[in-house]
Amino acid sequence: MTSGENSTHPYVLVTEEKNWADAQRYCREEHTDLASVRNQAENDQIEAVKGGRKAWIGLFIDAWEWSDGSSSSFRHWNTGEPNNADGSCTEMLPSGQWKDLGCSSSRNFICYENMLVLVHENKTWREALQYCREHHVDLVSVMSKRVQRWVTERAKEASTPHVWVGLLHSYGVGWYWVYGQTVCYSNWTPGHEQVESFHQGVGAVKSRGGQWVSNLAKTDQLNFICTTEEQ
């Protein structure tokens, strides 16, 4: 097995040949998921990592969705592809272009790791924010189903019942993330999203299940999740 990384994902080439479903299962158990490709730069990085091999990536034909649920519309099909003659999963050719292929075929495959770190120290929300910004990038913002799944997996390893994330509530603004983005995607525990308008607080996730909660005080001391890349 060999690996490589760029500024947004560390990619891992697995040199065992598996069908697409088994490759997906392996990536989810050992890493994060089969690789999604968001732009030409990432495609070039994966092409370099796989070293001239044919390899599965995470695109499949259910309306051509990515395995990890990401919404990237970037495509790099080979000429005449997809032709749906061979199947409904996607391999990257030695050239870096893509071809649809029957999912039962066996190929090497590309996994990736998410860029989140669970810190096993008990800190207040403000202390956690400061720690993440000094040692990594920031407290994590959960802006999509994909990031939610990463956070849920990391939170399972926590030693506290809840885990701090970069979620804030302010009077007149509502819920937003530490870098200023308002909350669009959400995963609230029922009853926790609605708070009194004057309430200024912070959010966390449950270490079992990953649902968001709003009933904690900033002075509570919890484990927390940092991101090691800009979001």
Number of C-alpha atoms within 10 A of each C-alpha: 8 12 16 15 16 11 10 15 20 18 25 23 22 21 15 11 15 20 17 29 15 14 25 24 14 18 21 17 10 11 16 21 26 28 28 26 24 15 13 13 12 19 21 14 18 30 21 17 19 25 12 13 20 22 27 33 26 26 26 19 14 10 8 15 17 21 19 20 16 17 14 12 11 12 15 15 17 15 10 7 13 18 12 13 10 14 17 21 26 24 28 26 18 15 13 23 18 24 24 23 21 16 20 14 15 18 21 21 29 30 27 23 20 20 18 20 18 19 22 15 14 17 20 18 29 15 15 25 22 16 18 21 15 10 11 16 18 25 27 28 22 23 16 16 15 17 19 19 17 19 28 18 17 20 27 18 14 21 15 19 14 25 31 35 27 23 27 21 22 14 12 10 11 19 23 19 20 17 13 10 12 16 16 10 11 14 16 17 15 10 9 14 18 11 15 9 12 11 12 17 19 23 26 26 26 20 23 16 14 23 19 24 22 20 13 15 13 17 11 12 20 22 25 32 27 26 21 20 15 11 13
